[in-house]
């Protein structure tokens, strides 16, 4: 499933908007926080550090570095070979980020 098709399906979820990821890359946000994006034409998702490590161990992901050399702990690039898993991983990323976004929005005066 393409990123565009994923976006079309997830934009019906409460609080989900499209826009940019890091920089000008297409991205999906929930309550303003990025949870999935295309980064240099590769699919990236925000998941727990433990889940990212699991996906790396499975061989379907690699660390996401944002071009600065040091991998981000809670971001991973998902292989094109695992494109059939992209939608499920995007849903998982949404579920991971949504509670954090809700907590942050409540903390803002």
C-alpha positions as CSV (number, residue, x, y, z in Angstrom):
1,X,0.0,0.0,0.0
2,X,1.4,3.4,-0.9
3,X,1.9,6.2,1.5
4,X,-0.8,8.2,-0.2
5,X,-3.3,5.3,0.2
6,X,-2.3,5.0,3.9
7,X,-2.9,8.7,4.3
8,X,-6.3,8.5,2.6
9,X,-7.4,5.8,5.1
10,X,-6.0,7.3,8.3
11,X,-7.2,10.9,7.6
12,X,-10.6,9.7,8.7
13,X,-9.3,9.0,12.2
14,X,-10.0,11.6,14.9
15,X,-7.2,14.2,15.2
16,X,-5.2,12.9,12.2
17,X,-4.0,15.5,9.7
18,X,-1.6,15.5,6.8
19,X,1.2,17.9,6.1
20,X,4.9,17.5,6.5
21,X,7.1,15.1,8.4
22,X,10.6,16.4,9.1
23,X,11.4,19.2,6.6
24,X,9.2,19.1,3.5
25,X,8.5,15.4,3.4
26,X,4.9,14.3,3.3
27,X,3.8,13.2,6.8
28,X,0.8,12.3,9.0
29,X,0.2,13.9,12.4
30,X,-2.1,13.3,15.3
31,X,-2.8,16.4,17.3
32,X,0.2,18.0,15.7
33,X,2.7,15.2,16.4
34,X,4.2,13.2,13.5
35,X,3.7,9.5,13.5
36,X,4.4,8.4,9.9
37,X,6.1,10.0,6.9
38,X,8.0,9.6,3.8
39,X,11.7,10.5,4.4
40,X,13.8,10.6,1.2
41,X,11.1,8.5,-0.5
42,X,11.2,5.9,2.3
43,X,8.4,5.0,4.7
44,X,9.2,6.0,8.3
45,X,7.2,5.4,11.5
46,X,7.4,6.4,15.1
47,X,7.2,3.5,17.5
48,X,8.6,2.5,20.9
49,X,12.4,1.9,20.9
50,X,11.6,-1.7,21.8
51,X,9.3,-2.2,18.8
52,X,11.8,-0.5,16.5
53,X,14.5,-3.0,17.7
54,X,12.1,-5.9,17.0
55,X,11.5,-4.7,13.4
56,X,15.3,-4.3,12.9
57,X,15.8,-7.8,14.2
58,X,13.1,-9.1,11.8
59,X,15.1,-7.6,9.0
60,X,12.2,-5.4,7.7
61,X,13.5,-2.1,9.1
62,X,16.6,0.0,9.6
63,X,17.5,2.9,11.9
64,X,16.3,6.4,10.9
65,X,19.0,9.0,11.2
66,X,17.5,12.1,9.8
67,X,20.8,12.6,8.0
68,X,22.6,13.6,11.1
69,X,24.4,10.3,11.7
70,X,22.9,9.3,15.0
71,X,19.8,7.1,14.8
72,X,16.6,8.3,16.5
73,X,15.5,5.7,19.1
74,X,11.8,5.8,18.3
75,X,11.9,6.1,14.5
76,X,12.6,3.5,11.9
77,X,12.5,3.2,8.1
78,X,10.4,0.3,7.0
79,X,11.7,-1.7,4.0
80,X,9.9,-1.5,0.6
81,X,9.9,-5.3,0.8
82,X,7.6,-5.0,3.8
83,X,5.2,-2.6,2.0
84,X,2.3,-5.0,2.8
85,X,2.9,-4.2,6.5
86,X,3.0,-0.4,6.1
87,X,-0.6,0.2,6.9
88,X,-0.6,-1.9,10.0
89,X,2.6,-0.3,11.2
90,X,1.2,3.2,10.5
91,X,-1.8,2.2,12.6
92,X,0.5,1.0,15.3
93,X,2.5,4.3,15.1
94,X,-0.8,6.3,15.4
95,X,-1.7,4.3,18.5
96,X,1.8,4.9,20.0
97,X,1.8,8.6,19.4
98,X,-1.9,9.4,20.1
99,X,-1.7,9.0,23.9
100,X,1.4,11.2,24.1
101,X,-0.2,13.9,21.9
102,X,-3.3,13.8,24.1
103,X,-1.2,14.2,27.3
104,X,0.7,17.1,25.9
105,X,-2.3,18.9,24.7
106,X,-3.9,18.7,28.1
107,X,-0.7,20.0,29.8
108,X,-0.8,23.1,27.7
109,X,-2.5,26.0,29.5
